[in-house]
Amino acid sequence: MDILTWTYILVGLSFALYIGIAIYTRAGSTKEFYTAGGGVSPLANGMATAADWMSAASFISMAGIIAFSGYDGSVYLMGWTGGYVLLALLLAPYLRKFGKFTVPDFVGDRYYSNKARVVAVFCALFISFTYVAGQMRGVGIVFSRYLEVDIEKGVIIGMTIVFFYAVLGGMKGITYTQVAQYCVLIFAFMVPAIFISIQLTGNPVPQLGLGGTVQDGSYLLDKLDGILVDLGFHQYTAGRKSVVDIFAITLALMVGTAGLPHVIVRFFTVPRVKDARLSAGYALVFIAILYTTAPAVAAFGIYNAIDTVAGQPVDQLPDWVGNWQKTNLIVVDDVNQDGVVQYLADPEKNELTVDKDIMVLAAPEIAELPNWVVGLVAAGGMAAALSTAAGLLLVISTSVSRDLFRTFVPQMTEKTELIIARVSAAVAVVIAGYFGINPPGFVAEVVAFAFGLAAASFFPVIIMGIFSTRMNKEGAIAGMVTGLVFTLAYIIYFKFIHPEANTPENWWFGISPEGIGTVGMLINFVSCFLVSKFTPPPPEDVQEMIQDIRIPRGAGKAHDH
Amino acid sequence: MPTHKEQMKKYWKRNIRTVLILLSVWFVVSFGFGILLAEPLNAIKIGGYQLGFWFAQQGSIFTFVILIFVYVYRMNKLDEEFDVNEK
């Protein structure tokens, strides 16, 4: 069977599974809609968190970015996993004990202020929207490539499916669907990685294969360093970015991960505080499987691509080059007319351009794996994008219905709240779909936004809310506002107002807009601290509440309802 | 016999100490070995891996996983010791 048939079968089967689960577990009460009735096991929750967390960016783009940037790509590997350590040790258990539904809920109650709650809702909505628009685009790209439809149609199909299981199913539907999606996406990622590792290095474990030897007995990484330097590129295992910038970006991504509302909300769904801790551990295990394999896929991919294309006659290129040339994601242009493909760092003489997003998608074709593997990868990419989109939509709908409406219309019935939640999820799908079809032209930049903003707004006030009894509402609001405004201003200045000035010489302290969330976070902490020093301490009952969330016993309220 | 409040203060102190120890390991493997010391460590090779590169792309992630499970284990012990665990 050909690739297209396999894609239809595998994507179709996986979708039938997701929708079936969503219908089977339809949410009855509001509480179930938001947090799965508090009854998800830590293992299942860990898996769902991993699927929620790993988006199209992790599945499709990350290995490609690493392939073309080598050591510098480590910022994503460490940044997007190290955040879970912060989450597990500093946030998850306490937020679970606190026992409300959302991050703005915590901010509003802990800082006894609806103003703080509204600022938090604004941050949560902004972060989630920027993120979900990118996912919709990812869904559209995968659909259009494999189902051979326009990207518009691809996005619309994706919207419909996300709408069905997120809006009808609620959190419980999402949780179990995400468990299924994790299984699909990890299987789809690992199968080609293992095959290619065996082909190239003889070792079935990609993590070991990366440190292994190729046919001629030399180490893969040494050989790759040598090849790249010969072609005029930078060494694979050495960095080009400054140490300061690498440091700042990694920290911003870690802290941003720990501050992302759609990740935090997952830890409200387990029954006990100790489950919240354990669940973060499981989540990281499931994430680490993909994240330690990705650098291997990256190195194998770039090695294979150079090996099979560079220096080959233009009319004898392998089939996969032709397949991807149709999408314009690979461009071969015989500039010097010698009939041979030159791949060089010098843009004047280079004749091969490869889009970094195709590294994972094309890897099975490059390695000449069977067609079903190619179809499987399509299903995996889709699972990654859809699971993240659904989790984000839930945060958006919860923020609107619960944090905004419930706060200002407290007499609202549960039923009305559920309807508002569903309507706002539906509106969010449509808006996200619109941005998926008409991307503002800066989707990649916007995703970097989301992390910087989460790092600069949420993380410090949640940490202070748990670890300081003295932190008051004035400090928290000042911190969130200054951190957010500073980070936003820096990113907008360098990305949109003066993109031509976006060079290391102009950056403050040599920190790029991707890493500026780290500085924003420090500003947030400092202003929190200073403002709270000169304003009255929080009331008695809030101080007691803080003491209470520090102790695990007494949680488990999630069982009620 | 110490009061409940003092006990809880002690519990919290022990908790903070555990977290700080684990976070310093977190910092050393990623920001230390993977970034600040990556270049000198790259002089050491294990198989085909240069050590700094290995920490940045593999070792730090493995360590993160271990850290969380150590935390879970230590905290469960601590909760039991201070009788604040969930039944």
Boltz contact constraints between the chains, C-beta under 6 A:
constraints:
  - contact:
      token1: [A, 71]
      token2: [B, 53]
      max_distance: 6.0
  - contact:
      token1: [A, 74]
      token2: [B, 56]
      max_distance: 6.0
  - contact:
      token1: [A, 74]
      token2: [B, 57]
      max_distance: 6.0
  - contact:
      token1: [A, 77]
      token2: [B, 57]
      max_distance: 6.0
  - contact:
      token1: [A, 78]
      token2: [B, 30]
      max_distance: 6.0
  - contact:
      token1: [A, 78]
      token2: [B, 34]
      max_distance: 6.0
  - contact:
      token1: [A, 78]
      token2: [B, 60]
      max_distance: 6.0
  - contact:
      token1: [A, 81]
      token2: [B, 61]
      max_distance: 6.0
  - contact:
      token1: [A, 81]
      token2: [B, 64]
      max_distance: 6.0
  - contact:
      token1: [A, 82]
      token2: [B, 30]
      max_distance: 6.0
  - contact:
      token1: [A, 82]
      token2: [B, 64]
      max_distance: 6.0
  - contact:
      token1: [A, 85]
      token2: [B, 26]
      max_distance: 6.0
  - contact:
      token1: [A, 85]
      token2: [B, 64]
      max_distance: 6.0
  - contact:
      token1: [A, 85]
      token2: [B, 67]
      max_distance: 6.0
  - contact:
      token1: [A, 88]
      token2: [B, 68]
      max_distance: 6.0
  - contact:
      token1: [A, 89]
      token2: [B, 19]
      max_distance: 6.0
  - contact:
      token1: [A, 89]
      token2: [B, 71]
      max_distance: 6.0
  - contact:
      token1: [A, 211]
      token2: [B, 47]
      max_distance: 6.0
  - contact:
      token1: [A, 211]
      token2: [B, 48]
      max_distance: 6.0
  - contact:
      token1: [A, 211]
      token2: [B, 49]
      max_distance: 6.0
  - contact:
      token1: [A, 212]
      token2: [B, 48]
      max_distance: 6.0
  - contact:
      token1: [A, 219]
      token2: [B, 48]
      max_distance: 6.0
  - contact:
      token1: [A, 220]
      token2: [B, 48]
      max_distance: 6.0
  - contact:
      token1: [A, 221]
      token2: [B, 48]
      max_distance: 6.0
  - contact:
      token1: [A, 237]
      token2: [B, 50]
      max_distance: 6.0
  - contact:
      token1: [A, 237]
      token2: [B, 53]
      max_distance: 6.0
  - contact:
      token1: [A, 246]
      token2: [B, 35]
      max_distance: 6.0
  - contact:
      token1: [A, 247]
      token2: [B, 35]
      max_distance: 6.0
  - contact:
      token1: [A, 272]
      token2: [B, 86]
      max_distance: 6.0
  - contact:
      token1: [A, 277]
      token2: [B, 72]
      max_distance: 6.0
  - contact:
      token1: [A, 278]
      token2: [B, 72]
      max_distance: 6.0
  - contact:
      token1: [A, 280]
      token2: [B, 68]
      max_distance: 6.0
  - contact:
      token1: [A, 281]
      token2: [B, 68]
      max_distance: 6.0
  - contact:
      token1: [A, 281]
      token2: [B, 69]
      max_distance: 6.0
  - contact:
      token1: [A, 281]
      token2: [B, 72]
      max_distance: 6.0
  - contact:
      token1: [A, 284]
      token2: [B, 65]
      max_distance: 6.0
  - contact:
      token1: [A, 284]
      token2: [B, 68]
      max_distance: 6.0
  - contact:
      token1: [A, 285]
      token2: [B, 65]
      max_distance: 6.0
  - contact:
      token1: [A, 288]
      token2: [B, 61]
      max_distance: 6.0
  - contact:
      token1: [A, 288]
      token2: [B, 65]
      max_distance: 6.0
  - contact:
      token1: [A, 291]
      token2: [B, 61]
      max_distance: 6.0
  - contact:
      token1: [A, 292]
      token2: [B, 58]
      max_distance: 6.0
  - contact:
      token1: [A, 292]
      token2: [B, 61]
      max_distance: 6.0
  - contact:
      token1: [A, 295]
      token2: [B, 57]
      max_distance: 6.0
  - contact:
      token1: [A, 550]
      token2: [B, 12]
      max_distance: 6.0
  - contact:
      token1: [A, 551]
      token2: [B, 84]
      max_distance: 6.0
  - contact:
      token1: [A, 552]
      token2: [B, 79]
      max_distance: 6.0
  - contact:
      token1: [A, 552]
      token2: [B, 84]
      max_distance: 6.0
  - contact:
      token1: [A, 552]
      token2: [B, 86]
      max_distance: 6.0
  - contact:
      token1: [A, 553]
      token2: [B, 84]
      max_distance: 6.0
  - contact:
      token1: [A, 553]
      token2: [B, 86]
      max_distance: 6.0
